[in-house]
Amino acid sequence: QVQLVESGGGLVQAGGSLRLSCAASGTIFSINRMGWYRQAPGKQRDLVAVITSGGNTNYADSVKGRFTISRDNVKNTVYLQMNSLKPEDTAVYYCYLRELRVLRSEIGEYDYWGQGTQVTVSS
């Protein structure tokens, strides 16, 4: 099984910074992309940032200019540097991984999710 282990969440004051990490382990054929989603109480899970195996990135409009996603392909780890945090950034942040399989019997894309890490930003 593919396992995603998240770390770096916590409580910070508005204007502060946090760095989230997510390490993937287990049997992985090929990583197509890794990224972060977040979910606040009563809200759906929304995209925060994604980075592909080729290094292309995609950010939610609400975090552009403040958050930066990066990866370490050797360690199969993705990071999210969060600066200038706002109270509205408060949410559970979920790491995700999209695996690409090319075996004839299993060809396709498969998604995996971490358990989530709480980020709370106080006023």
Secondary structure, 3 states (H helix, E strand, C coil): CCEEEEECCEEEECCCCEEEEEEEECCCCCEEEEEEEEECCCCCCEEEEEEECCCCEEECHHHCCCEEEEEECCCCEEEEEECCCCHHHCEEEEEEEEEEECCCCCCEEEEEECCCEEEEEEC
